Amino acid sequence: MQVQMQKSCFYCKDAYNAGFRIEDIGKIIHAKLHSDFGAILDKVQVKLYTDEKQVEELLKVAKPVYKVRDDRIGALTDESVDTFYSCTLCQSFAPNHVCIISPERPGLCGAYNWLDGKASNQINPTGPNQPVKKGELIDEHLGQWKGVNEFVYKNSHQTLATFSAYSMINDPMTSCGCFETVVAVLPMTGGVMVVPREHPDMTPCGMKFSTLAGSVGGGVQTPGFIGVSKFFLTSKKFIKADGGFKRLVWMPKMLKEEIREALQRRSEEIEMPDFLDKIATEEDAVTEEEVLNFIQKVGHPVLEMESMF
């Protein structure tokens, strides 16, 4: 069996000066695959590509594969299952962080959805992806269950007592640092902005992604800020308790284009087919004041919504 995996890797100058090389990344991946999946694989070959054109060609292969994976889970909802799955892979550097993966909320890194968590647990029953019985429903609006809270409390070393799957204001899920995007409240607008890891510039909240990541990550609850996967942005459960998809007021153009199809589909689901045109990008606004001016000009629906706080 041959499996192709595409991942982006970054390492700092200090690591390079200390002797760390690209080959070492391959060796780490090779060892990790044998460690995690030794029961179902024999030999592993790792290829790392550094040429941008080759990477772009590989992305054309990878994206359709991930789309098939995402489409497979489309019929499942959080209400249709009685078990979620955990992910504690990142506890080596965020020891109190516990990711809870549900059918409608993938892992914040974007690498694991509910089916992946289930498969991983079947392959390695004692691994980082453990079944989490939802148990008694505490709050349907916020997305809280007794069984989930108990699991998170125990596995966060008793630092996190309450977890809301559908809110970024009330007891939001913690973040490790591997999230694909950061969602942040823009108080003046009544909405939220989202910035992906790939965007290097300043954002309307006054911080670049790197600064936001340092503030949001580490396994602490930070109301008003959450790390999420790109896929979750168009989920029906995306900050549902705080107003949902209609709260989006700003994102970089690169992200808007990357997930345009999913954004448009979600816009049509909420019966606002022109909603994408109401989401500002860095070409329209780079400060919170400019975002406010933009959404006022285009008549963004967030202006008629109740306060998030």
Residue frames relative to the residue before (quaternion, step in Angstrom):
aa qw qx qy qz dx dy dz
M 1.0000 0.0000 0.0000 0.0000 0.00 0.00 0.00
Q 0.1438 -0.7785 0.6062 0.0754 3.56 -0.95 0.89
V 0.0623 -0.7909 0.6088 -0.0005 3.55 -0.92 0.94
Q 0.2003 -0.7667 0.5983 0.1182 3.56 -0.91 0.92
M 0.0677 -0.7856 0.6148 0.0151 3.56 -0.95 0.92
Q 0.1221 -0.7806 0.6093 0.0677 3.55 -0.98 0.86
K 0.1278 0.7756 -0.6071 0.1165 3.58 -0.75 1.07
S 0.3653 -0.6997 0.5647 0.2409 3.55 -1.17 0.60
C 0.0923 -0.8043 0.5865 0.0251 3.58 -0.93 0.90
F 0.0352 -0.7802 0.6245 0.0018 3.55 -1.02 0.85
Y 0.0878 0.7771 -0.6232 -0.0037 3.57 -1.10 0.59
C 0.5420 -0.6933 0.3964 0.2618 3.53 -1.09 0.83
K 0.6822 -0.4904 0.3619 0.4040 3.55 -1.34 0.28
D 0.6069 0.5628 -0.3578 0.4324 3.58 1.06 -0.71
A 0.6419 0.5140 -0.3214 0.4695 3.57 1.02 -0.81
Y 0.6435 0.5201 -0.3169 0.4636 3.57 0.98 -0.84
N 0.6762 0.4988 -0.2931 0.4560 3.57 0.91 -0.92
A 0.6627 0.4955 -0.2967 0.4767 3.55 1.20 -0.53
G 0.6651 -0.5335 0.2940 0.4320 3.57 1.29 0.01
F 0.4879 0.6651 -0.4359 0.3600 3.57 1.28 -0.02
R 0.0652 -0.8128 0.5788 -0.0090 3.58 -0.86 1.00
I 0.6940 -0.4712 0.3382 0.4267 3.56 -1.28 0.34
E 0.5976 0.5816 -0.3568 0.4211 3.58 1.02 -0.76
D 0.6311 0.5495 -0.3323 0.4351 3.57 1.06 -0.75
I 0.5883 0.5545 -0.3677 0.4596 3.59 1.12 -0.62
G 0.6512 0.5219 -0.3066 0.4577 3.56 0.96 -0.89
K 0.6539 0.5128 -0.3129 0.4599 3.57 0.98 -0.83
I 0.6383 0.5220 -0.3234 0.4642 3.58 1.04 -0.80
I 0.6585 0.5005 -0.3063 0.4712 3.59 0.92 -0.92
H 0.6311 0.5458 -0.3201 0.4488 3.57 0.98 -0.89
A 0.6909 0.4750 -0.2756 0.4702 3.57 0.86 -0.97
K 0.6575 0.5248 -0.3107 0.4425 3.57 0.99 -0.85
L 0.6401 0.5209 -0.3259 0.4613 3.59 0.98 -0.81
H 0.6545 0.4920 -0.3115 0.4822 3.58 0.98 -0.81
S 0.6505 0.5313 -0.3140 0.4426 3.56 1.02 -0.82
D 0.7540 0.4128 -0.2138 0.4642 3.57 0.85 -1.00
F 0.8253 0.2195 -0.0710 0.5154 3.57 0.96 -0.86
G 0.2212 0.8254 -0.4912 0.1690 3.56 1.19 0.55
A 0.6320 0.5628 -0.3300 0.4182 3.57 1.15 -0.59
I 0.7930 0.2970 -0.1521 0.5097 3.60 1.14 -0.49
L 0.7460 0.3091 -0.2392 0.5392 3.62 1.20 0.11
D 0.3608 -0.7390 0.5379 0.1851 3.52 -1.25 0.54
K 0.8164 0.0350 0.0247 0.5759 3.56 0.59 -1.18
V 0.1245 -0.7861 0.6037 0.0458 3.55 -1.12 0.73
Q 0.0810 -0.7616 0.6407 0.0536 3.54 -1.04 0.84
V 0.1491 -0.7966 0.5833 0.0536 3.57 -0.82 1.01
K 0.0564 -0.7791 0.6243 0.0090 3.56 -0.84 1.05
L 0.1314 -0.7833 0.6050 0.0560 3.56 -0.90 0.97
Y 0.1879 -0.7951 0.5723 0.0711 3.56 -0.83 1.04
T 0.1325 -0.8062 0.5744 0.0509 3.57 -0.87 0.96
D 0.5773 0.5707 -0.3783 0.4449 3.57 1.26 -0.18
E 0.4751 -0.7198 0.4268 0.2722 3.57 -0.59 1.16
K 0.6459 0.5252 -0.3324 0.4433 3.61 0.95 -0.78
Q 0.6481 0.5041 -0.3168 0.4749 3.57 1.02 -0.79
V 0.6303 0.5317 -0.3282 0.4606 3.56 1.03 -0.80
E 0.6450 0.5232 -0.3187 0.4569 3.58 0.96 -0.87
E 0.6476 0.5092 -0.3179 0.4694 3.59 1.01 -0.76
L 0.6552 0.5081 -0.3070 0.4672 3.57 1.01 -0.81
L 0.6079 0.5580 -0.3504 0.4431 3.57 1.08 -0.68
K 0.6124 0.5523 -0.3446 0.4485 3.57 1.10 -0.67
V 0.6547 0.4777 -0.2973 0.5048 3.56 1.21 -0.55
A 0.7019 0.5089 -0.2720 0.4175 3.55 0.91 -0.97
K 0.6593 0.5582 -0.3274 0.3828 3.58 0.85 -0.94
P 0.6593 0.4840 -0.3350 0.4679 3.66 0.89 -0.73
V 0.6134 0.5468 -0.3465 0.4524 3.59 1.10 -0.68
Y 0.6764 0.4754 -0.2891 0.4827 3.57 0.93 -0.89
K 0.6092 0.5498 -0.3558 0.4472 3.59 1.08 -0.64
V 0.6260 0.5246 -0.3305 0.4729 3.57 1.01 -0.81
R 0.6413 0.5239 -0.3162 0.4628 3.56 0.99 -0.87
D 0.6816 0.4874 -0.2904 0.4621 3.58 0.88 -0.95
D 0.6488 0.5267 -0.3205 0.4460 3.58 1.00 -0.79
R 0.5920 0.5954 -0.3609 0.4059 3.58 1.09 -0.68
I 0.7391 0.4117 -0.2261 0.4828 3.55 1.02 -0.76
G 0.4059 0.7714 -0.4291 0.2370 3.56 1.31 -0.14
A 0.6962 0.4862 -0.2818 0.4468 3.60 1.03 -0.72
L 0.6226 0.5467 -0.3445 0.4415 3.59 1.22 -0.34
T 0.1130 -0.7671 0.6270 0.0753 3.56 -1.16 0.66
D 0.6515 -0.5058 0.3805 0.4181 3.56 -1.24 0.27
E 0.6575 0.5226 -0.3062 0.4482 3.57 1.11 -0.68
S 0.6760 0.5369 -0.2930 0.4110 3.59 1.13 -0.59
V 0.7197 0.3523 -0.2452 0.5457 3.61 1.25 -0.04
D 0.3433 -0.7370 0.5404 0.2168 3.57 -1.21 0.47
T 0.7367 0.3482 -0.1974 0.5450 3.56 1.33 -0.02
F 0.1741 -0.7328 0.6480 0.1131 3.54 -1.03 0.89
Y 0.3357 -0.7232 0.5520 0.2440 3.60 -1.27 -0.11
S 0.3688 -0.7220 0.5450 0.2136 3.53 -1.10 0.73
C 0.0796 -0.7422 0.6523 0.1314 3.52 -1.36 0.12
T 0.0170 -0.8075 0.5886 -0.0347 3.55 -0.71 1.12
L 0.2245 0.8134 -0.5074 0.1746 3.57 1.19 0.52
C 0.7416 0.4419 -0.2245 0.4520 3.58 1.02 -0.80
Q 0.4198 0.7305 -0.4654 0.2713 3.60 1.19 0.17
S 0.4910 0.6486 -0.4423 0.3776 3.59 1.24 -0.10
F 0.7932 0.2019 -0.1267 0.5604 3.60 1.13 -0.58
A 0.7305 0.2178 -0.1955 0.6170 3.60 1.30 -0.04
P 0.1466 -0.8836 0.4360 0.0875 3.58 0.61 1.21
N 0.7322 0.4093 -0.2464 0.4854 3.61 1.12 -0.47
H 0.5334 0.6382 -0.4017 0.3832 3.57 1.27 0.08
V 0.0074 -0.7629 0.6464 -0.0081 3.54 -1.06 0.88
C 0.2200 -0.7678 0.5905 0.1154 3.56 -0.71 1.09
I 0.1513 -0.7689 0.6156 0.0829 3.58 -0.89 0.94
I 0.1563 -0.8117 0.5619 0.0309 3.54 -0.60 1.23
S 0.0336 -0.7890 0.6131 -0.0203 3.55 -0.74 1.11
P 0.6984 -0.4606 0.3114 0.4508 3.63 -1.16 0.22
E 0.7782 0.3267 -0.1715 0.5082 3.59 1.03 -0.75
R 0.7308 0.2900 -0.2367 0.5709 3.58 1.27 0.21
P 0.2121 -0.7987 0.5515 0.1139 3.61 -0.16 1.25
G 0.6739 -0.4398 0.3809 0.4552 3.53 -1.30 0.07
L 0.5740 -0.6462 0.3772 0.3326 3.57 -0.96 0.82
C 0.6083 0.5495 -0.3586 0.4466 3.60 1.22 -0.31
G 0.4618 -0.6964 0.4315 0.3400 3.58 1.26 -0.36
A 0.5937 0.6116 -0.3508 0.3878 3.59 1.26 -0.21
Y 0.7809 0.2697 -0.1312 0.5480 3.58 1.15 -0.58
N 0.0586 -0.7408 0.6648 0.0761 3.53 -1.00 0.86
W 0.7691 -0.3764 0.2343 0.4604 3.59 -1.28 0.00
L 0.6592 0.5033 -0.3115 0.4638 3.59 0.97 -0.82
D 0.6218 0.5312 -0.3360 0.4671 3.59 1.07 -0.72
G 0.6509 0.5196 -0.3107 0.4580 3.56 0.97 -0.88
K 0.6491 0.5172 -0.3072 0.4655 3.55 1.00 -0.85
A 0.6705 0.4938 -0.2943 0.4690 3.58 0.92 -0.93
S 0.6434 0.5308 -0.3200 0.4494 3.57 0.97 -0.87
N 0.6598 0.5059 -0.3074 0.4628 3.57 0.98 -0.82
Q 0.6445 0.5133 -0.3238 0.4650 3.58 1.04 -0.71
I 0.6577 0.4943 -0.3019 0.4816 3.58 1.10 -0.71
N 0.8030 0.0686 0.0141 0.5918 3.55 0.96 -0.95
P 0.2147 -0.8422 0.4817 0.1122 3.61 0.21 1.27
T 0.7271 0.3864 -0.2472 0.5108 3.61 1.16 -0.41
G 0.4593 0.7223 -0.4109 0.3138 3.56 1.29 0.21
P 0.7675 -0.4109 0.2632 0.4157 3.58 -1.30 -0.23
N 0.6887 0.4342 -0.2799 0.5088 3.60 1.24 -0.26
Q 0.0216 0.8311 -0.5488 0.0872 3.53 -0.07 1.36
P 0.5147 -0.6266 0.4729 0.3446 3.61 -1.08 0.63
V 0.1234 -0.7813 0.6104 0.0415 3.56 -1.01 0.88
K 0.2826 -0.7635 0.5593 0.1562 3.58 -0.41 1.20
K 0.4725 -0.7002 0.4567 0.2789 3.57 -0.75 1.04
G 0.1940 -0.8100 0.5289 0.1630 3.55 0.90 -0.88
E 0.8091 -0.2727 0.2066 0.4777 3.54 -1.27 -0.44
L 0.4242 -0.6936 0.5245 0.2526 3.57 -0.96 0.92
I 0.2268 -0.7821 0.5706 0.1062 3.57 -0.79 1.08
D 0.7921 -0.0956 0.1152 0.5917 3.57 0.84 -1.01
E 0.3193 -0.7784 0.5136 0.1685 3.58 -0.34 1.26
H 0.6387 0.5554 -0.3219 0.4242 3.58 1.03 -0.82
L 0.7429 0.3924 -0.2083 0.5007 3.58 0.88 -0.97
G 0.3849 -0.7066 0.4985 0.3226 3.57 1.14 -0.61
Q 0.4147 0.6831 -0.4894 0.3490 3.55 0.65 1.18
W 0.0195 -0.7787 0.6266 -0.0235 3.54 -1.01 0.94
K 0.5921 -0.6082 0.4016 0.3440 3.54 -1.07 0.77
G 0.6800 0.5030 -0.2969 0.4431 3.58 0.87 -0.94
V 0.6438 0.5138 -0.3166 0.4704 3.58 1.04 -0.79
N 0.6526 0.5155 -0.3173 0.4557 3.58 0.91 -0.89
E 0.6583 0.5096 -0.3125 0.4574 3.57 0.95 -0.86
F 0.6515 0.5101 -0.3164 0.4639 3.58 0.98 -0.82
V 0.6707 0.4966 -0.3011 0.4613 3.58 0.88 -0.95
Y 0.6379 0.5338 -0.3314 0.4452 3.59 0.94 -0.84
K 0.6851 0.4857 -0.2827 0.4634 3.57 0.87 -0.96
N 0.7796 0.3827 -0.1876 0.4589 3.58 0.81 -1.00
S 0.6184 0.4721 -0.3626 0.5131 3.59 1.29 0.11
H 0.5088 -0.6599 0.3936 0.3883 3.54 1.30 0.43
Q 0.6291 -0.5986 0.2969 0.3971 3.51 1.07 0.98
T 0.4629 0.6721 -0.4567 0.3542 3.57 1.02 0.80
L 0.7623 0.2975 -0.1588 0.5524 3.59 1.20 -0.46
A 0.1836 -0.8405 0.5048 0.0716 3.56 -0.26 1.28
T 0.8098 0.1561 -0.0422 0.5639 3.58 1.05 -0.75
F 0.0676 -0.8015 0.5940 -0.0115 3.55 -0.96 0.94
S 0.1335 -0.7797 0.6092 0.0564 3.58 -0.86 1.02
A 0.3478 -0.7725 0.4984 0.1841 3.56 -0.60 1.15
Y 0.7920 0.3485 -0.1464 0.4794 3.58 1.10 -0.69
S 0.6928 0.4324 -0.2889 0.4997 3.60 1.17 0.38
M 0.2378 -0.7433 0.6051 0.1574 3.54 -1.19 0.66
I 0.6285 0.5199 -0.3220 0.4806 3.56 1.34 0.07
N 0.7891 0.2619 -0.1189 0.5428 3.57 0.85 -1.00
D 0.8379 -0.2011 0.0891 0.4996 3.57 -0.48 1.27
P 0.0771 0.8369 -0.5383 0.0629 3.63 0.72 1.01
M 0.6087 -0.5327 0.4246 0.4068 3.55 -1.26 0.31
T 0.4880 -0.6515 0.4951 0.3038 3.55 -1.08 0.71
S 0.2863 -0.7345 0.5873 0.1834 3.55 -1.32 0.21
C 0.4111 -0.7027 0.5217 0.2550 3.54 -1.11 0.66
G 0.5929 -0.5154 0.4058 0.4671 3.55 0.60 -1.19
C 0.6290 0.5609 -0.3119 0.4388 3.55 1.33 -0.19
F 0.3655 0.7676 -0.4697 0.2379 3.59 1.26 0.07
E 0.5072 -0.6474 0.4836 0.2995 3.55 -1.18 0.67
T 0.8045 0.0529 0.0006 0.5915 3.57 1.05 -0.76
V 0.2636 -0.7045 0.6236 0.2127 3.53 -1.35 0.26
V 0.1804 -0.7529 0.6256 0.0963 3.55 -0.97 0.93
A 0.0034 -0.8141 0.5784 -0.0520 3.58 -0.79 1.05
V 0.4857 -0.6566 0.4993 0.2891 3.55 -1.08 0.79
L 0.1524 -0.7265 0.6615 0.1069 3.55 -1.16 0.77
P 0.3151 -0.8266 0.4281 0.1848 3.60 0.18 1.30
M 0.6447 0.5432 -0.3358 0.4202 3.60 0.93 -0.82
T 0.7283 0.4424 -0.2318 0.4691 3.57 1.08 -0.74
G 0.3926 -0.7021 0.4961 0.3269 3.56 1.14 -0.59
G 0.6872 0.4552 -0.2714 0.4968 3.56 1.30 0.10
V 0.4438 -0.6699 0.5235 0.2833 3.53 -1.32 -0.30
M 0.2760 -0.7137 0.6157 0.1880 3.52 -1.28 0.50
V 0.1480 -0.7674 0.6138 0.1112 3.55 -1.24 0.41
V 0.0457 -0.7988 0.5998 -0.0063 3.56 -0.91 0.94
P 0.3162 -0.7588 0.5378 0.1872 3.61 -0.82 0.95
R 0.6954 -0.4859 0.3515 0.3959 3.52 -1.30 0.39
E 0.6754 0.5353 -0.2984 0.4102 3.59 1.04 -0.75
H 0.6164 0.5624 -0.3502 0.4256 3.61 1.21 -0.36
P 0.2241 -0.8424 0.4787 0.1048 3.63 -0.41 1.18
D 0.6512 0.5853 -0.2983 0.3801 3.58 1.22 -0.44
M 0.6915 -0.4512 0.3682 0.4274 3.53 -1.38 0.09
T 0.2426 -0.7649 0.5820 0.1319 3.57 -1.15 0.66
P 0.6916 -0.5078 0.3167 0.4044 3.62 -1.20 0.33
C 0.6341 0.5206 -0.3582 0.4455 3.62 1.14 -0.32
G 0.5779 -0.6272 0.3557 0.3822 3.58 1.30 0.06
M 0.7093 0.3791 -0.2559 0.5364 3.58 1.27 0.21
K 0.4265 -0.6493 0.5591 0.2896 3.53 -1.21 0.55
F 0.7050 -0.4534 0.3175 0.4434 3.56 -1.26 0.27
S 0.6478 0.5475 -0.3320 0.4128 3.59 0.89 -0.92
T 0.6711 0.4789 -0.2933 0.4839 3.58 0.99 -0.82
L 0.6307 0.5290 -0.3254 0.4653 3.57 1.00 -0.82
A 0.6485 0.5327 -0.3186 0.4406 3.57 0.93 -0.92
G 0.6592 0.5098 -0.3052 0.4609 3.56 1.02 -0.78
S 0.6777 0.4882 -0.2822 0.4720 3.56 1.14 -0.66
V 0.7346 0.4403 -0.2232 0.4656 3.55 1.00 -0.88
G 0.6892 0.5163 -0.2823 0.4227 3.58 1.01 -0.82
G 0.5927 0.6212 -0.4080 0.3105 3.52 -1.33 -0.18
G 0.5648 -0.6497 0.3731 0.3459 3.58 1.25 0.10
V 0.5650 0.5666 -0.4135 0.4346 3.59 1.12 0.59
Q 0.4732 -0.6445 0.5125 0.3131 3.57 -1.13 0.63
T 0.0233 -0.7938 0.6067 -0.0366 3.55 -0.82 1.07
P 0.2389 -0.8049 0.5229 0.1471 3.62 0.15 1.22
G 0.7520 0.3320 -0.2781 0.4969 3.55 -0.88 1.00
F 0.7581 0.2223 -0.1398 0.5969 3.57 1.32 -0.19
I 0.1002 0.7825 -0.6120 0.0558 3.58 -0.97 0.83
G 0.3283 -0.6927 0.5995 0.2300 3.51 -1.25 0.52
V 0.0545 0.8098 -0.5791 0.0771 3.58 -0.80 1.00
S 0.5498 -0.5746 0.4823 0.3674 3.54 -1.33 0.20
K 0.6228 -0.5331 0.4124 0.3973 3.56 -1.24 0.37
F 0.6194 0.5674 -0.3369 0.4253 3.57 1.03 -0.80
F 0.6572 0.5422 -0.3151 0.4180 3.59 0.98 -0.84
L 0.5461 0.6457 -0.3948 0.3591 3.61 1.13 -0.54
T 0.7644 0.3248 -0.1845 0.5255 3.59 1.09 -0.62
S 0.4088 0.6919 -0.4827 0.3482 3.57 1.23 0.39
K 0.5479 -0.6093 0.4594 0.3428 3.57 -1.13 0.61
K 0.6817 0.4751 -0.2850 0.4778 3.58 1.23 -0.37
F 0.4001 0.7256 -0.4764 0.2941 3.62 1.25 0.01
I 0.8142 -0.2531 0.0758 0.5169 3.57 -0.56 1.31
K 0.0474 0.8515 -0.5180 0.0663 3.57 0.97 0.93
A 0.6806 0.5046 -0.2926 0.4434 3.58 0.97 -0.85
D 0.7233 0.4297 -0.2313 0.4886 3.58 1.22 -0.44
G 0.7347 -0.3934 0.2357 0.4999 3.58 1.24 0.17
G 0.3927 -0.7927 0.4090 0.2239 3.54 1.31 -0.19
F 0.8677 -0.1645 0.1276 0.4514 3.49 -1.38 -0.51
K 0.6526 0.5485 -0.3156 0.4166 3.59 1.02 -0.78
R 0.5545 0.6028 -0.3960 0.4151 3.60 1.26 -0.06
L 0.5350 0.6476 -0.4099 0.3554 3.62 1.19 -0.36
V 0.0029 -0.8262 0.5624 -0.0320 3.58 -0.66 1.12
W 0.8130 0.0874 -0.0431 0.5740 3.63 1.19 -0.37
M 0.1902 0.7336 -0.6450 0.0980 3.53 -1.18 0.74
P 0.5909 -0.5748 0.4107 0.3895 3.63 -1.09 0.52
K 0.6187 -0.5733 0.3936 0.3655 3.55 -1.12 0.68
M 0.6235 0.5640 -0.3456 0.4168 3.59 1.00 -0.80
L 0.6696 0.4744 -0.2962 0.4887 3.59 1.01 -0.77
K 0.6262 0.5553 -0.3283 0.4378 3.55 0.99 -0.86
E 0.6890 0.4610 -0.2735 0.4879 3.55 1.00 -0.84
E 0.6309 0.5644 -0.3335 0.4150 3.57 1.00 -0.82
I 0.8069 0.2104 -0.1008 0.5427 3.59 0.88 -0.89
R 0.1938 0.8338 -0.4988 0.1358 3.58 1.22 0.49
E 0.6504 0.5329 -0.3306 0.4286 3.59 0.86 -0.90
A 0.6861 0.4691 -0.2809 0.4799 3.58 0.92 -0.92
L 0.6305 0.5326 -0.3284 0.4592 3.59 1.03 -0.78
Q 0.6681 0.4994 -0.3013 0.4620 3.56 0.94 -0.89
R 0.6326 0.5328 -0.3279 0.4566 3.56 1.01 -0.82
R 0.6729 0.4787 -0.2955 0.4802 3.58 0.95 -0.87
S 0.6101 0.5539 -0.3473 0.4476 3.60 1.05 -0.71
E 0.6744 0.4822 -0.2897 0.4783 3.56 0.99 -0.82
E 0.6029 0.5591 -0.3538 0.4459 3.59 1.12 -0.62
I 0.7274 0.3767 -0.2368 0.5224 3.60 1.06 -0.69
E 0.4824 -0.7141 0.3900 0.3245 3.56 1.36 0.37
M 0.5731 0.5101 -0.4164 0.4878 3.54 1.00 0.96
P 0.1077 -0.8629 0.4903 0.0587 3.60 0.49 1.17
D 0.7065 0.4276 -0.2667 0.4968 3.61 1.19 -0.41
F 0.3203 0.7986 -0.4698 0.1974 3.59 1.27 0.22
L 0.5983 0.5876 -0.3700 0.3999 3.61 1.01 -0.72
D 0.6521 0.5267 -0.3116 0.4475 3.56 1.05 -0.76
K 0.6620 0.5041 -0.2974 0.4682 3.57 1.25 -0.34
I 0.5916 0.5311 -0.3674 0.4827 3.59 1.32 -0.05
A 0.3411 -0.7656 0.5129 0.1855 3.58 -0.58 1.15
T 0.1859 -0.7308 0.6405 0.1453 3.54 -1.32 0.44
E 0.7178 -0.4200 0.3113 0.4599 3.58 -1.28 -0.06
E 0.5916 0.5604 -0.3726 0.4440 3.59 1.22 -0.29
D 0.7085 0.4261 -0.2442 0.5068 3.57 1.26 -0.43
A 0.8121 -0.0413 0.0963 0.5740 3.56 1.02 -0.82
V 0.1108 -0.7948 0.5935 0.0622 3.57 -1.07 0.77
T 0.7128 0.3255 -0.2428 0.5719 3.59 1.30 -0.07
E 0.6450 -0.5272 0.3752 0.4066 3.56 -1.22 0.38
E 0.6210 0.5432 -0.3402 0.4511 3.58 1.04 -0.75
E 0.6673 0.4943 -0.2979 0.4709 3.57 0.99 -0.83
V 0.6043 0.5348 -0.3545 0.4724 3.59 1.10 -0.65
L 0.6409 0.5243 -0.3211 0.4595 3.58 0.96 -0.87
N 0.6543 0.5075 -0.3143 0.4644 3.58 0.92 -0.88
F 0.6544 0.5257 -0.3113 0.4455 3.57 0.98 -0.86
I 0.7142 0.4501 -0.2839 0.4547 3.59 0.75 -0.99
Q 0.5946 0.5377 -0.3652 0.4732 3.59 1.18 -0.48
K 0.6555 0.5259 -0.3053 0.4479 3.56 1.01 -0.83
V 0.7635 0.3714 -0.2020 0.4882 3.59 0.94 -0.88
G 0.4464 -0.7129 0.4442 0.3085 3.60 1.25 -0.10
H 0.0815 0.8265 -0.5475 0.1025 3.56 0.85 1.01
P 0.5312 -0.6703 0.4156 0.3095 3.64 -0.89 0.89
V 0.5416 0.6347 -0.4103 0.3682 3.61 1.16 -0.43
L 0.5829 0.6086 -0.3654 0.3954 3.59 1.17 -0.55
E 0.7185 0.4071 -0.2383 0.5112 3.58 1.22 -0.43
M 0.5539 0.6182 -0.3870 0.4016 3.57 1.29 0.07
E 0.5842 -0.5710 0.4445 0.3675 3.54 -1.25 0.44
S 0.6389 -0.5262 0.3957 0.3980 3.56 -1.25 0.40
M 0.5013 -0.6552 0.4786 0.3007 3.57 -1.13 0.66
F 0.7231 0.4484 -0.2342 0.4702 3.59 1.17 -0.52
